[in-house]
Every structure is written in C-alpha cells, then in structure tokens.
C-alpha cells in the first residue's frame, strides 16, 4: 500500500492543470503528489479541441506555452433559425487535437516534478476512516485528499460524492480531409456553428472546426445536444456532412456532463474537477472550465493539507460563489432561453444586434474580463456601445 498526501485521478486539462498549479504553490507538495492516468499519452480523446481565449490565459498563468499544432480561427459563421451571422475578430479560437494537447500538459507537469503513472486505471475506491483507498490495475494507494478529474463518467464521483447520474449531454463527431469536401472554412480560418435545427426541436447545434491531423488539413464535424436521442443526432450530422459534399467519416460519440447548481462538487476527502464536476451546458465547452476547476482544486488541496480540514466544503463554496459558478449558471439559463420555447426571441436578439454579439462573444471567451462582469455592465454596454475593460478590480 503506497501512501501519498494527494492523488489526482486523470491527466486531462483538469488533472494536469491542478498539478501545474500545485507546482507553483508548493513545489515540495507537488513532488509528493501522484497523478494516476488510465491510458498512456498521447492517448486518444474524443473532443472538438477548441481553445477559447480564456484557456490561453490560463495556460499563460501556468507558464505553459501552446506548442502543439493548431489552427488559429479569426472568423466565425453562426447559422441560426432566424438569420445567419458572420463575425471577424483577432484569435477567436485555436483548434488543437486533444491527444497532442493533453500529452503536452502532462509533459509540462513532469518537468515540474509531478509523478504521473500511466496505464493505471482506478478500478476500486473506498473510504477507510479518514483516508481514501484507491485500487488500480497495478497497485493500491491511500491518501487523505483526491482530486477527481476522471471525466464525465467519474468513478470517484459515483462512489464518493453522488450516485446520481446527473445532467449529461451527448456529442458525436468525426474528421474529414479537407480535400474530400468543398468546405472553405480551413483556408478562411473560420469555425462554424449551426443552430438551425433548434426550430425542428434540437436542443443543441452542429459544428465545423478546421484542424490539423498528422500534418493534413481536416474539418472536424460534430453535433451536441443536451437531451436528444443518438439516432436523431447521427441523422442531423449526416445532413451537415452532405451539405459540405464530404464523405461521411467514422463517428465517435461521447458524453458531456454539464454543471448544475444542485449537483455536489465535493465530499469528504475528494473534489470533483473538469467533466467530473460539470462544464458548459449550452455549448459543451470543457477545456477552459477544466483548467479553472484544476486551479481552484489545487489551491483547496494545499489549504486542506496545511489546515487538516479535508471536508472541501470551502472548495464547493468557492466554485458556487465565484464568477466561475455564476458563468456556469448563466450558461444553464442560456439552455432554457435558446433551446426552449422562447428560442425565436433570443436568437432574434443575438442575430440582429451587433452589440449583443460583441458582448456575448467577449463574455463567453473571457476577453477583457467580461466573464467576470455583471449583467448591469452588459446592459450598459449594450446601450452605450462601450466595451472597454472594467476600471475596478473584479473579484476572483
């Protein structure tokens, strides 16, 4: 039985983000921390791979450069049930491949003294008094604190925090060589979101992202919905591929657990992070939220090991009360507004008001601190057209 003060389960952006933040806070503790990863990097990960500007800000704060191949998107095309919208901006999104990106984060964590053990899938977990015992396919561990960054189907969540299934959306995606389509989005550095099927009952959207795969230009196509049967999603995705004259690729489906304010985020000795905790319910974006969860979980773990309080109630309060929790709640409201009976009203506002588009994109992407600003700030900017960063300090 190996004992560690802190164990992180999962080495995606939430797990490695926590490890990297811990290395900044307490290098000694980071050196004693263990990360358990069920696969081996670079491991396959089904994900569209969009990095919004806030993700890049978080990487910069962790001292990590984006060195993997990526496409910088400076244009967006959004098709809505009421009107199509084009938008141009500076560095709206960067599209990476998750196998390369996650491997680069794991490599950065290792360089800073973090131990990552790959091919160590956690198959059993239980509380033993004040400690937590984890059994993998290769060993057995005991710890006082665990950061559960083990994805939407988190075993640690089900065994230690809540057995409820929670709120889980569904996504399906595939990749097509650009040469096999008539899609011009790669050359234009443009990503696309198509919400037109909302008018036919879809509670979600289809997407097209330009990306590199083994040095070859591709389009990543996919569909996301909060509660639509898989067969319906596949048909809508087939239609999207047909519209770009593409050969239908092999599809892969994956769950996306989305945040709900009534779903627990922690239990005695364990904190949920990333998809295990819940991400954006409106669009399914998870990377920026994973890095945010990881940062906060690392800080909570360091505080717990210093104080001896492993309830992690403070971690949950921090998420709920911070701008992060508020943003996730507003995205949950967005599901009801844009995917519910009032969709026509809200898509009309978003599609016809350039100021609303500017505010919405800055808020979603975390540009100029907009994701931390109040609704009153948004209304003032909508009225005045002033999108300047706030002069005051905004709480974390």
Secondary structure, 3 states (H helix, E strand, C coil): CEEEEEEEECCCHHHHHHHHHHHHHCHHHHHHCEEECCCCCCCCCCCCCEEEHHHHHHHHHCCCCCCCCCEEEEEEEEECCCCEEEEEEEEEEEECCHHHHHHHHHHHHHHCCCEEECCCCEEEEEEECCEEEEEECCCEEEEEEEEECCCCCCHHHHHHHCCCCCCEEEEEEEEEEHHHCCCCCCCCCEEEEECHHHHHCCCEEEEEEEEEECCEEEEEEEEEECCCCHHHHHHHHHHHHHHCCCCCCCCEEEEEEECCCCCCCEECCEEECHHHCCECCCCCCCHHHHHHHHHHHHHHHHHHHHHCCCCCHHHHHHHHHCHHHHHHHHHHHHHHHHHCCCHHHHHHHHHHCHHHHHHHHHHHHCHHHHHHCCHHHHHHHHHHCCCCCCCCCCCC
